Amino acid sequence: MNAAPSSSQAGPRSRRPASQRAPRGRWAPSPTGLLHIGNARTALAAWLSVRQRGGAFVWRVEDIDAPRTVAGMAEAAVEDLAWLGLDWDEDPARGGPYAPYAQSQRSLVYEAALRVLAKRGRLFPCRLSRRDLIDMASAPHAEDEHQAGEEEPPYPAHARPADLEPGWYDRLSSGEAALRFAVDAGVVRFVDRLYGAIDERVDRSVGDFVLKRRDGLYAYQLAAVVDDWTMEIDEVVRGADLLGSTARQIQLLEALGARRPVYAHVPLVVGAGGEKLSKRDASITLRSLREQGAAPWQVVGYLAWSLGIVDRPMAATARELVSEFSWSRIAPGEWRLPGDLLARLRELRRSSRQPGRG
Ligand code: GLU
């Protein structure tokens, strides 16, 4: 395992108080497919926000879920965002002070965090299967409501082991049990930059969630939280599909003794028919737009308009938009792609009025 010294212990390496640290944002794609226009829109918002604050932009590859990782997609994402005109300061290839930047190489950091949680009594082994949990949640006569593929019900706190022997964590052999986080029963309140104040009772919405699967796979929730913490990220910008993970991540951060970052969940882009965009839909990938002749300043300017950063579709580079950016301008609600996206992009001319108001 090739891990930087900072990775063998839990917690950030900087000893400076958070108020004196430089702003740090991140982009954390899972390499499961080519980036589509919705991914690019979120990346643009994350980049503009951190560049406007004069901070560092961190590229982290979320390749923790090996079975879903598609070869070549991490490299393709780098190429596509660079084509768009975004840049970043730290990434898996060039490294940086918080290396490594690929989750597949960060097991030591996740293990250190799990150990902290075990010591604090916030971790327990779980031998129940998904089927067991569904059965436990079922009313005696309602079994057929639980179809295959249905979401796992919230983990019931009464199913936690009553008491764990000291040292259980060190004696656990691999493959013996999943590890779950013992959630708090209180309300988690956070203010999202775009969705406002949100209250959630994590014990009711998901219950004690899995941090490491029985087969040894680290859960996204653990990896994302530990990475945002140890990489000293102070602003998390990502798609609104992850809004529902935030309360859980905050509980986990707090259990680790970490400060919470600010969150901004960017409304999703939906297809012309209102459907969710998928990385499998080739027609709206950055790659295909580029291959069909769209220029990066057409895509960027159009996305900036879709976000509400500029008041009409225009040709603009990402750099030109830095001074225009403000979270208060971002349009709430999903954005529906026009059916003739490529034609609209092509109408945008570099000679048209450049960003800037008045
Ligand atoms: N890896 C996730 C994705 O590609 C993003 C996770 C995050 O930003 O927390 O959608």
Boltz pocket constraint, residues with backbone or C-beta under 6 A from the ligand:
constraints:
  - pocket:
      binder: B
      contacts: [[A, 28], [A, 29], [A, 30], [A, 62], [A, 224], [A, 237], [A, 238], [A, 239], [A, 242]]
      max_distance: 6.0
